[in-house]
Amino acid sequence: MKQSEITELSVEELKEKVTDFKKQHADLKMAHSVTPLENPLQLRKVKRTVARLATEITKRENQ
């Protein structure tokens, strides 16, 4: 998810996306522990997306 897409979302949508991406990250980690993922960089991408979303939420709450 790009930063420009993140800035267009409301706070409630951001919180929903965070939970969705956290679940996706947990599922990918579990799948990777059982059998190696075809593209293990997916883990990094999802983890960074969660961080971007969380940062945007914090930024908006502090304003």
SEFIZA-3560 file (N, C-alpha, C; in Angstrom, 3 decimals):
REM SEFIZA-3560
<numar><xx>0.835</xx><yy>-1.169</yy><zz>0.000</zz><atom>N</atom></numar>
<numar><xx>0.000</xx><yy>0.000</yy><zz>0.000</zz><atom>CA</atom></numar>
<numar><xx>0.885</xx><yy>1.238</yy><zz>0.000</zz><atom>C</atom></numar>
<numar><xx>0.611</xx><yy>2.147</yy><zz>-0.897</zz><atom>N</atom></numar>
<numar><xx>1.441</xx><yy>3.338</yy><zz>-1.030</zz><atom>CA</atom></numar>
<numar><xx>1.033</xx><yy>4.402</yy><zz>-0.022</zz><atom>C</atom></numar>
<numar><xx>1.953</xx><yy>5.294</yy><zz>0.279</zz><atom>N</atom></numar>
<numar><xx>1.713</xx><yy>6.363</yy><zz>1.233</zz><atom>CA</atom></numar>
<numar><xx>0.584</xx><yy>7.271</yy><zz>0.763</zz><atom>C</atom></numar>
<numar><xx>0.492</xx><yy>7.521</yy><zz>-0.535</zz><atom>N</atom></numar>
<numar><xx>-0.573</xx><yy>8.379</yy><zz>-1.051</zz><atom>CA</atom></numar>
<numar><xx>-1.947</xx><yy>7.749</yy><zz>-0.814</zz><atom>C</atom></numar>
<numar><xx>-2.033</xx><yy>6.434</yy><zz>-0.869</zz><atom>N</atom></numar>
<numar><xx>-3.293</xx><yy>5.746</yy><zz>-0.596</zz><atom>CA</atom></numar>
<numar><xx>-3.627</xx><yy>5.824</yy><zz>0.890</zz><atom>C</atom></numar>
<numar><xx>-2.610</xx><yy>5.750</yy><zz>1.724</zz><atom>N</atom></numar>
<numar><xx>-2.809</xx><yy>5.772</yy><zz>3.170</zz><atom>CA</atom></numar>
<numar><xx>-3.338</xx><yy>7.130</yy><zz>3.619</zz><atom>C</atom></numar>
<numar><xx>-2.823</xx><yy>8.204</yy><zz>3.062</zz><atom>N</atom></numar>
<numar><xx>-3.237</xx><yy>9.543</yy><zz>3.488</zz><atom>CA</atom></numar>
<numar><xx>-4.680</xx><yy>9.837</yy><zz>3.113</zz><atom>C</atom></numar>
<numar><xx>-5.234</xx><yy>9.139</yy><zz>2.138</zz><atom>N</atom></numar>
<numar><xx>-6.609</xx><yy>9.372</yy><zz>1.708</zz><atom>CA</atom></numar>
<numar><xx>-7.631</xx><yy>8.677</yy><zz>2.599</zz><atom>C</atom></numar>
<numar><xx>-7.200</xx><yy>7.736</yy><zz>3.428</zz><atom>N</atom></numar>
<numar><xx>-8.121</xx><yy>6.966</yy><zz>4.261</zz><atom>CA</atom></numar>
<numar><xx>-8.472</xx><yy>7.709</yy><zz>5.544</zz><atom>C</atom></numar>
<numar><xx>-9.654</xx><yy>7.400</yy><zz>6.089</zz><atom>N</atom></numar>
<numar><xx>-10.046</xx><yy>7.969</yy><zz>7.377</zz><atom>CA</atom></numar>
<numar><xx>-9.390</xx><yy>7.163</yy><zz>8.497</zz><atom>C</atom></numar>
<numar><xx>-9.493</xx><yy>7.667</yy><zz>9.716</zz><atom>N</atom></numar>
<numar><xx>-8.861</xx><yy>7.000</yy><zz>10.859</zz><atom>CA</atom></numar>
<numar><xx>-9.481</xx><yy>5.621</yy><zz>11.080</zz><atom>C</atom></numar>
<numar><xx>-10.794</xx><yy>5.526</yy><zz>10.942</zz><atom>N</atom></numar>
<numar><xx>-11.468</xx><yy>4.232</yy><zz>11.132</zz><atom>CA</atom></numar>
<numar><xx>-11.016</xx><yy>3.224</yy><zz>10.073</zz><atom>C</atom></numar>
<numar><xx>-10.894</xx><yy>3.677</yy><zz>8.838</zz><atom>N</atom></numar>
<numar><xx>-10.427</xx><yy>2.790</yy><zz>7.767</zz><atom>CA</atom></numar>
<numar><xx>-8.985</xx><yy>2.355</yy><zz>8.022</zz><atom>C</atom></numar>
<numar><xx>-8.182</xx><yy>3.264</yy><zz>8.542</zz><atom>N</atom></numar>
<numar><xx>-6.797</xx><yy>2.930</yy><zz>8.856</zz><atom>CA</atom></numar>
<numar><xx>-6.732</xx><yy>1.839</yy><zz>9.920</zz><atom>C</atom></numar>
<numar><xx>-7.561</xx><yy>1.971</yy><zz>10.944</zz><atom>N</atom></numar>
<numar><xx>-7.567</xx><yy>0.970</yy><zz>12.012</zz><atom>CA</atom></numar>
<numar><xx>-8.012</xx><yy>-0.394</yy><zz>11.495</zz><atom>C</atom></numar>
<numar><xx>-8.989</xx><yy>-0.401</yy><zz>10.577</zz><atom>N</atom></numar>
<numar><xx>-9.435</xx><yy>-1.661</yy><zz>9.972</zz><atom>CA</atom></numar>
<numar><xx>-8.313</xx><yy>-2.284</yy><zz>9.153</zz><atom>C</atom></numar>
<numar><xx>-7.616</xx><yy>-1.455</yy><zz>8.392</zz><atom>N</atom></numar>
<numar><xx>-6.513</xx><yy>-1.953</yy><zz>7.563</zz><atom>CA</atom></numar>
<numar><xx>-5.391</xx><yy>-2.520</yy><zz>8.422</zz><atom>C</atom></numar>
<numar><xx>-5.114</xx><yy>-1.878</yy><zz>9.563</zz><atom>N</atom></numar>
<numar><xx>-4.058</xx><yy>-2.367</yy><zz>10.452</zz><atom>CA</atom></numar>
<numar><xx>-4.392</xx><yy>-3.775</yy><zz>10.920</zz><atom>C</atom></numar>
<numar><xx>-5.628</xx><yy>-3.989</yy><zz>11.342</zz><atom>N</atom></numar>
<numar><xx>-5.996</xx><yy>-5.325</yy><zz>11.809</zz><atom>CA</atom></numar>
<numar><xx>-5.939</xx><yy>-6.341</yy><zz>10.680</zz><atom>C</atom></numar>
<numar><xx>-6.360</xx><yy>-5.935</yy><zz>9.486</zz><atom>N</atom></numar>
<numar><xx>-6.304</xx><yy>-6.843</yy><zz>8.331</zz><atom>CA</atom></numar>
<numar><xx>-4.872</xx><yy>-7.231</yy><zz>7.998</zz><atom>C</atom></numar>
<numar><xx>-3.988</xx><yy>-6.233</yy><zz>7.961</zz><atom>N</atom></numar>
<numar><xx>-2.600</xx><yy>-6.511</yy><zz>7.605</zz><atom>CA</atom></numar>
<numar><xx>-1.875</xx><yy>-7.275</yy><zz>8.706</zz><atom>C</atom></numar>
<numar><xx>-2.225</xx><yy>-7.039</yy><zz>9.976</zz><atom>N</atom></numar>
<numar><xx>-1.617</xx><yy>-7.809</yy><zz>11.064</zz><atom>CA</atom></numar>
<numar><xx>-2.007</xx><yy>-9.276</yy><zz>10.959</zz><atom>C</atom></numar>
<numar><xx>-3.267</xx><yy>-9.531</yy><zz>10.615</zz><atom>N</atom></numar>
<numar><xx>-3.721</xx><yy>-10.911</yy><zz>10.450</zz><atom>CA</atom></numar>
<numar><xx>-3.007</xx><yy>-11.551</yy><zz>9.260</zz><atom>C</atom></numar>
<numar><xx>-2.885</xx><yy>-10.797</yy><zz>8.182</zz><atom>N</atom></numar>
<numar><xx>-2.193</xx><yy>-11.313</yy><zz>6.996</zz><atom>CA</atom></numar>
<numar><xx>-0.737</xx><yy>-11.633</yy><zz>7.336</zz><atom>C</atom></numar>
<numar><xx>-0.086</xx><yy>-10.779</yy><zz>8.122</zz><atom>N</atom></numar>
<numar><xx>1.304</xx><yy>-11.003</yy><zz>8.500</zz><atom>CA</atom></numar>
<numar><xx>1.431</xx><yy>-12.267</yy><zz>9.350</zz><atom>C</atom></numar>
<numar><xx>0.508</xx><yy>-12.446</yy><zz>10.283</zz><atom>N</atom></numar>
<numar><xx>0.544</xx><yy>-13.637</yy><zz>11.131</zz><atom>CA</atom></numar>
<numar><xx>0.342</xx><yy>-14.900</yy><zz>10.298</zz><atom>C</atom></numar>
<numar><xx>-0.575</xx><yy>-14.836</yy><zz>9.351</zz><atom>N</atom></numar>
<numar><xx>-0.821</xx><yy>-15.990</yy><zz>8.477</zz><atom>CA</atom></numar>
<numar><xx>0.398</xx><yy>-16.320</yy><zz>7.626</zz><atom>C</atom></numar>
<numar><xx>1.051</xx><yy>-15.281</yy><zz>7.101</zz><atom>N</atom></numar>
<numar><xx>2.250</xx><yy>-15.498</yy><zz>6.291</zz><atom>CA</atom></numar>
<numar><xx>3.381</xx><yy>-16.090</yy><zz>7.131</zz><atom>C</atom></numar>
<numar><xx>3.527</xx><yy>-15.594</yy><zz>8.365</zz><atom>N</atom></numar>
<numar><xx>4.578</xx><yy>-16.130</yy><zz>9.236</zz><atom>CA</atom></numar>
<numar><xx>4.336</xx><yy>-17.604</yy><zz>9.539</zz><atom>C</atom></numar>
<numar><xx>3.079</xx><yy>-17.958</yy><zz>9.780</zz><atom>N</atom></numar>
<numar><xx>2.747</xx><yy>-19.347</yy><zz>10.069</zz><atom>CA</atom></numar>
<numar><xx>3.019</xx><yy>-20.221</yy><zz>8.841</zz><atom>C</atom></numar>
<numar><xx>2.604</xx><yy>-19.747</yy><zz>7.681</zz><atom>N</atom></numar>
<numar><xx>2.823</xx><yy>-20.512</yy><zz>6.459</zz><atom>CA</atom></numar>
<numar><xx>4.314</xx><yy>-20.661</yy><zz>6.169</zz><atom>C</atom></numar>
<numar><xx>5.083</xx><yy>-19.630</yy><zz>6.471</zz><atom>N</atom></numar>
<numar><xx>6.520</xx><yy>-19.665</yy><zz>6.215</zz><atom>CA</atom></numar>
<numar><xx>7.233</xx><yy>-20.620</yy><zz>7.171</zz><atom>C</atom></numar>
<numar><xx>6.708</xx><yy>-20.753</yy><zz>8.379</zz><atom>N</atom></numar>
<numar><xx>7.347</xx><yy>-21.659</yy><zz>9.323</zz><atom>CA</atom></numar>
<numar><xx>7.101</xx><yy>-23.116</yy><zz>8.953</zz><atom>C</atom></numar>
<numar><xx>5.976</xx><yy>-23.398</yy><zz>8.313</zz><atom>N</atom></numar>
<numar><xx>5.655</xx><yy>-24.764</yy><zz>7.901</zz><atom>CA</atom></numar>
<numar><xx>6.428</xx><yy>-25.130</yy><zz>6.635</zz><atom>C</atom></numar>
<numar><xx>6.238</xx><yy>-24.319</yy><zz>5.614</zz><atom>N</atom></numar>
<numar><xx>6.972</xx><yy>-24.513</yy><zz>4.361</zz><atom>CA</atom></numar>
<numar><xx>7.445</xx><yy>-23.145</yy><zz>3.887</zz><atom>C</atom></numar>
<numar><xx>8.646</xx><yy>-23.051</yy><zz>3.372</zz><atom>N</atom></numar>
<numar><xx>9.147</xx><yy>-21.739</yy><zz>2.940</zz><atom>CA</atom></numar>
<numar><xx>8.252</xx><yy>-21.098</yy><zz>1.883</zz><atom>C</atom></numar>
<numar><xx>8.035</xx><yy>-19.806</yy><zz>2.045</zz><atom>N</atom></numar>
<numar><xx>7.238</xx><yy>-19.062</yy><zz>1.079</zz><atom>CA</atom></numar>
<numar><xx>8.001</xx><yy>-18.940</yy><zz>-0.232</zz><atom>C</atom></numar>
<numar><xx>7.240</xx><yy>-18.842</yy><zz>-1.326</zz><atom>N</atom></numar>
<numar><xx>7.864</xx><yy>-18.644</yy><zz>-2.625</zz><atom>CA</atom></numar>
<numar><xx>8.573</xx><yy>-17.290</yy><zz>-2.663</zz><atom>C</atom></numar>
<numar><xx>7.938</xx><yy>-16.280</yy><zz>-2.040</zz><atom>N</atom></numar>
<numar><xx>8.537</xx><yy>-14.952</yy><zz>-1.974</zz><atom>CA</atom></numar>
<numar><xx>8.546</xx><yy>-14.489</yy><zz>-0.513</zz><atom>C</atom></numar>
<numar><xx>9.617</xx><yy>-14.769</yy><zz>0.223</zz><atom>N</atom></numar>
<numar><xx>9.649</xx><yy>-14.399</yy><zz>1.646</zz><atom>CA</atom></numar>
<numar><xx>9.702</xx><yy>-12.885</yy><zz>1.893</zz><atom>C</atom></numar>
<numar><xx>9.946</xx><yy>-12.104</yy><zz>0.865</zz><atom>N</atom></numar>
<numar><xx>9.954</xx><yy>-10.655</yy><zz>1.041</zz><atom>CA</atom></numar>
<numar><xx>8.552</xx><yy>-10.106</yy><zz>1.284</zz><atom>C</atom></numar>
<numar><xx>7.523</xx><yy>-10.931</yy><zz>1.076</zz><atom>N</atom></numar>
<numar><xx>6.154</xx><yy>-10.527</yy><zz>1.387</zz><atom>CA</atom></numar>
<numar><xx>6.031</xx><yy>-10.174</yy><zz>2.862</zz><atom>C</atom></numar>
<numar><xx>6.728</xx><yy>-10.927</yy><zz>3.704</zz><atom>N</atom></numar>
<numar><xx>6.685</xx><yy>-10.668</yy><zz>5.139</zz><atom>CA</atom></numar>
<numar><xx>7.150</xx><yy>-9.247</yy><zz>5.443</zz><atom>C</atom></numar>
<numar><xx>8.247</xx><yy>-8.854</yy><zz>4.854</zz><atom>N</atom></numar>
<numar><xx>8.799</xx><yy>-7.522</yy><zz>5.081</zz><atom>CA</atom></numar>
<numar><xx>7.842</xx><yy>-6.445</yy><zz>4.576</zz><atom>C</atom></numar>
<numar><xx>7.263</xx><yy>-6.677</yy><zz>3.411</zz><atom>N</atom></numar>
<numar><xx>6.361</xx><yy>-5.705</yy><zz>2.807</zz><atom>CA</atom></numar>
<numar><xx>5.127</xx><yy>-5.478</yy><zz>3.682</zz><atom>C</atom></numar>
<numar><xx>4.539</xx><yy>-6.562</yy><zz>4.181</zz><atom>N</atom></numar>
<numar><xx>3.340</xx><yy>-6.449</yy><zz>5.014</zz><atom>CA</atom></numar>
<numar><xx>3.678</xx><yy>-5.793</yy><zz>6.348</zz><atom>C</atom></numar>
<numar><xx>4.818</xx><yy>-6.159</yy><zz>6.922</zz><atom>N</atom></numar>
<numar><xx>5.241</xx><yy>-5.588</yy><zz>8.202</zz><atom>CA</atom></numar>
<numar><xx>5.447</xx><yy>-4.077</yy><zz>8.082</zz><atom>C</atom></numar>
<numar><xx>6.037</xx><yy>-3.650</yy><zz>6.995</zz><atom>N</atom></numar>
<numar><xx>6.271</xx><yy>-2.219</yy><zz>6.789</zz><atom>CA</atom></numar>
<numar><xx>4.969</xx><yy>-1.472</yy><zz>6.529</zz><atom>C</atom></numar>
<numar><xx>4.028</xx><yy>-2.127</yy><zz>5.870</zz><atom>N</atom></numar>
<numar><xx>2.730</xx><yy>-1.505</yy><zz>5.639</zz><atom>CA</atom></numar>
<numar><xx>2.007</xx><yy>-1.274</yy><zz>6.956</zz><atom>C</atom></numar>
<numar><xx>2.080</xx><yy>-2.252</yy><zz>7.855</zz><atom>N</atom></numar>
<numar><xx>1.481</xx><yy>-2.092</yy><zz>9.185</zz><atom>CA</atom></numar>
<numar><xx>2.122</xx><yy>-0.902</yy><zz>9.892</zz><atom>C</atom></numar>
<numar><xx>3.426</xx><yy>-0.771</yy><zz>9.791</zz><atom>N</atom></numar>
<numar><xx>4.127</xx><yy>0.342</yy><zz>10.436</zz><atom>CA</atom></numar>
<numar><xx>3.706</xx><yy>1.681</yy><zz>9.837</zz><atom>C</atom></numar>
<numar><xx>3.549</xx><yy>1.734</yy><zz>8.515</zz><atom>N</atom></numar>
<numar><xx>3.112</xx><yy>2.979</yy><zz>7.872</zz><atom>CA</atom></numar>
<numar><xx>1.719</xx><yy>3.374</yy><zz>8.342</zz><atom>C</atom></numar>
<numar><xx>0.820</xx><yy>2.397</yy><zz>8.417</zz><atom>N</atom></numar>
<numar><xx>-0.542</xx><yy>2.671</yy><zz>8.858</zz><atom>CA</atom></numar>
<numar><xx>-0.557</xx><yy>3.148</yy><zz>10.313</zz><atom>C</atom></numar>
<numar><xx>0.194</xx><yy>2.478</yy><zz>11.164</zz><atom>N</atom></numar>
<numar><xx>0.246</xx><yy>2.858</yy><zz>12.576</zz><atom>CA</atom></numar>
<numar><xx>0.829</xx><yy>4.255</yy><zz>12.747</zz><atom>C</atom></numar>
<numar><xx>1.828</xx><yy>4.582</yy><zz>11.965</zz><atom>N</atom></numar>
<numar><xx>2.438</xx><yy>5.909</yy><zz>12.029</zz><atom>CA</atom></numar>
<numar><xx>1.436</xx><yy>6.982</yy><zz>11.624</zz><atom>C</atom></numar>
<numar><xx>0.656</xx><yy>6.708</yy><zz>10.590</zz><atom>N</atom></numar>
<numar><xx>-0.344</xx><yy>7.673</yy><zz>10.126</zz><atom>CA</atom></numar>
<numar><xx>-1.435</xx><yy>7.873</yy><zz>11.186</zz><atom>C</atom></numar>
<numar><xx>-1.842</xx><yy>6.804</yy><zz>11.853</zz><atom>N</atom></numar>
<numar><xx>-2.840</xx><yy>6.913</yy><zz>12.910</zz><atom>CA</atom></numar>
<numar><xx>-2.311</xx><yy>7.782</yy><zz>14.042</zz><atom>C</atom></numar>
<numar><xx>-1.082</xx><yy>7.530</yy><zz>14.467</zz><atom>N</atom></numar>
<numar><xx>-0.468</xx><yy>8.305</yy><zz>15.542</zz><atom>CA</atom></numar>
<numar><xx>-0.338</xx><yy>9.766</yy><zz>15.150</zz><atom>C</atom></numar>
<numar><xx>0.061</xx><yy>10.001</yy><zz>13.928</zz><atom>N</atom></numar>
<numar><xx>0.228</xx><yy>11.372</yy><zz>13.437</zz><atom>CA</atom></numar>
<numar><xx>-1.081</xx><yy>12.138</yy><zz>13.493</zz><atom>C</atom></numar>
<numar><xx>-2.156</xx><yy>11.488</yy><zz>13.093</zz><atom>N</atom></numar>
<numar><xx>-3.466</xx><yy>12.162</yy><zz>13.095</zz><atom>CA</atom></numar>
<numar><xx>-3.994</xx><yy>12.366</yy><zz>14.506</zz><atom>C</atom></numar>
<numar><xx>-3.730</xx><yy>11.427</yy><zz>15.406</zz><atom>N</atom></numar>
<numar><xx>-4.213</xx><yy>11.579</yy><zz>16.776</zz><atom>CA</atom></numar>
<numar><xx>-3.475</xx><yy>12.692</yy><zz>17.507</zz><atom>C</atom></numar>
<numar><xx>-2.238</xx><yy>12.971</yy><zz>17.151</zz><atom>N</atom></numar>
<numar><xx>-1.445</xx><yy>14.015</yy><zz>17.813</zz><atom>CA</atom></numar>
<numar><xx>-1.758</xx><yy>15.412</yy><zz>17.300</zz><atom>C</atom></numar>
<numar><xx>-2.483</xx><yy>15.505</yy><zz>16.212</zz><atom>N</atom></numar>
<numar><xx>-2.791</xx><yy>16.826</yy><zz>15.661</zz><atom>CA</atom></numar>
<numar><xx>-3.956</xx><yy>17.478</yy><zz>16.365</zz><atom>C</atom></numar>
//
